[in-house]
Amino acid sequence: MCSTEPVNCFPVLVNIISNSFLRLFNSSARIRIWSELFPRTQNPHLKSYIFYTCLSYLLILASGFPPLFAMSSTEDYKVKSTSC
């Protein structure tokens, strides 16, 4: 009924237990689960929006790294530290 991976097995187990309790209380409702980590989108505009948003955040974060390295080198120069 479920594979050996806990990522897939736990949702199936919760589904079986939940539906068993619903049947026990004579409910006609059922609970459905799926084990996809992220919902799949078919909209190409949404995919490009997410891509460009993540890219812009990464570029903004990456622009902060060179000054960090430069300040580290400057501090090393001030205290006259050397590497072995």
C-alpha positions in Angstrom: 0.0 0.0 0.0 2.9 2.4 0.6 6.5 2.3 -0.3 9.3 1.9 2.2 10.2 5.6 2.2 8.8 7.4 5.2 8.0 10.5 3.1 5.4 8.5 1.2 4.3 6.1 3.9 3.3 8.6 6.6 0.6 10.4 4.5 -0.9 7.1 3.4 -1.0 5.9 7.0 -2.7 9.1 8.2 -5.2 8.8 5.3 -6.1 5.2 6.3 -6.5 6.1 9.9 -8.5 9.3 9.2 -10.9 7.5 6.8 -11.3 4.7 9.3 -12.4 7.1 11.9 -14.8 8.8 9.5 -16.4 5.4 8.6 -16.6 4.6 12.3 -18.7 7.7 12.9 -20.9 7.0 9.8 -19.7 10.0 7.8 -20.0 10.1 4.1 -17.0 12.4 3.7 -13.6 11.1 2.7 -10.1 12.5 3.1 -7.7 12.4 0.1 -4.0 12.9 0.4 -1.1 13.2 -2.0 2.6 13.1 -1.4 3.8 15.7 -3.9 6.2 18.1 -2.1 5.1 21.1 -4.2 1.9 21.5 -6.2 2.5 21.4 -9.9 1.7 24.5 -11.9 1.0 24.5 -15.6 1.0 28.3 -15.9 4.3 29.4 -17.6 3.9 33.0 -16.5 3.9 31.9 -12.8 7.0 29.8 -13.4 8.9 32.6 -15.0 7.7 35.0 -12.2 9.0 32.6 -9.5 12.3 32.1 -11.4 13.0 35.9 -11.9 12.0 36.6 -8.3 14.4 34.0 -6.9 17.1 35.2 -9.4 16.8 38.8 -8.2 17.0 37.8 -4.6 20.1 35.7 -5.3 21.7 38.6 -7.2 21.0 41.0 -4.4 22.5 38.6 -1.8 25.5 37.8 -4.0 26.3 41.5 -4.4 27.0 41.6 -0.6 29.8 39.0 -0.6 32.7 40.9 -2.3 32.6 43.8 0.3 32.6 41.2 3.0 35.8 39.6 1.6 37.4 43.0 1.1 36.7 44.0 4.7 38.2 40.8 5.9 41.3 41.4 3.9 41.5 45.0 5.2 41.2 43.9 8.8 44.0 41.3 8.2 46.2 44.0 6.7 45.6 46.3 9.7 46.6 43.7 12.3 49.4 42.4 10.0 48.2 38.8 10.1 49.7 36.2 7.8 48.7 32.7 6.9 51.0 29.8 7.5 
